[in-house]
Amino acid sequence: MRNSYIFLLLLLTSSLALPVENSPPDVRKFIYNAGACEHLGGEYDGELPKEEKEKIRKDIDKYCGGAKSQFSVLKNKYKNNPTLLKRIKNNYNDSVDSYRK
């Protein structure tokens, strides 16, 4: 489990080093949240100990819920900026889309 979080940290840190760093802070935060959401969706397993499942579920609510609510705001805010809009839409993944609280 610990290795998963280390991998997540490395994955998200490396993705921020790409041209995303030129994005506004709210877009960078969305991309971070969407990436964390996608990763955590793959971590959840019904056979995990109860404490780990609760921690992952809490993180899923934080990151997936955050990305889901940010998406509509950012899509509207940057509707006249095709470059940022494309970056936002490209990071709106299935995990974010299917998130339901």
C-alpha positions in Angstrom: 0.0 0.0 0.0 2.8 2.4 0.9 4.4 1.7 -2.5 1.2 2.7 -4.2 1.2 6.1 -2.5 4.9 6.6 -3.4 4.1 5.7 -7.0 1.1 8.1 -7.0 3.4 10.9 -5.7 6.0 10.2 -8.4 3.4 10.0 -11.1 1.7 13.2 -10.2 4.9 15.1 -9.6 6.3 14.0 -13.0 3.0 15.0 -14.8 3.3 18.5 -13.3 6.8 18.9 -14.8 5.3 18.7 -18.3 3.8 21.8 -20.0 1.1 21.7 -17.4 3.3 23.9 -15.3 2.4 26.8 -17.6 -1.3 26.3 -16.7 -3.1 28.5 -14.1 -3.1 27.1 -10.5 -6.7 26.0 -10.7 -6.1 23.9 -13.8 -3.0 22.4 -12.2 -5.0 21.5 -9.1 -7.7 19.9 -11.3 -5.1 17.8 -13.2 -3.6 16.7 -9.9 -7.0 15.8 -8.5 -8.0 13.9 -11.6 -4.8 11.9 -11.7 -5.1 11.0 -8.1 -8.7 10.0 -8.6 -7.8 7.7 -11.4 -5.0 6.1 -9.5 -7.0 5.6 -6.3 -9.9 4.0 -8.3 -7.5 1.2 -9.1 -6.3 0.8 -5.6 -9.7 0.0 -4.0 -10.2 -3.7 -3.4 -13.0 -5.2 -1.3 -10.5 -7.6 0.3 -8.3 -4.9 1.8 -8.4 -4.4 5.6 -11.2 -2.1 6.8 -8.8 0.7 7.7 -7.2 0.8 4.3 -10.5 0.7 2.5 -11.7 3.7 4.6 -8.6 5.6 3.9 -8.8 5.0 0.1 -12.6 5.8 0.2 -11.8 9.1 2.0 -9.1 9.9 -0.6 -11.4 9.0 -3.5 -14.1 11.4 -2.1 -11.4 14.1 -1.8 -9.8 13.8 -5.1 -12.6 12.5 -7.3 -15.2 14.8 -5.8 -12.8 17.7 -6.1 -12.0 17.0 -9.8 -15.7 16.4 -10.6 -16.8 19.8 -9.1 -13.8 21.6 -10.6 -14.4 20.3 -14.1 -17.7 22.2 -14.8 -16.3 25.4 -13.2 -13.1 25.3 -15.3 -14.8 24.3 -18.5 -17.0 27.4 -18.2 -14.1 29.6 -17.0 -11.8 28.7 -19.9 -14.4 28.2 -22.6 -12.6 30.9 -24.7 -9.2 29.5 -24.2 -9.0 26.4 -26.5 -5.5 25.3 -25.3 -6.5 25.2 -21.6 -10.0 23.8 -22.4 -8.3 20.9 -24.3 -5.9 20.3 -21.4 -8.9 20.2 -19.0 -10.9 17.9 -21.1 -8.0 15.6 -21.7 -7.6 15.1 -18.0 -11.2 14.4 -17.3 -10.9 10.7 -17.1 -13.4 7.8 -16.6 -12.7 7.7 -12.8 -13.7 11.3 -12.4 -16.7 11.0 -14.7 -18.1 7.9 -12.9 -17.6 9.3 -9.4 -20.8 9.5 -7.3 -20.9 10.4 -3.6 
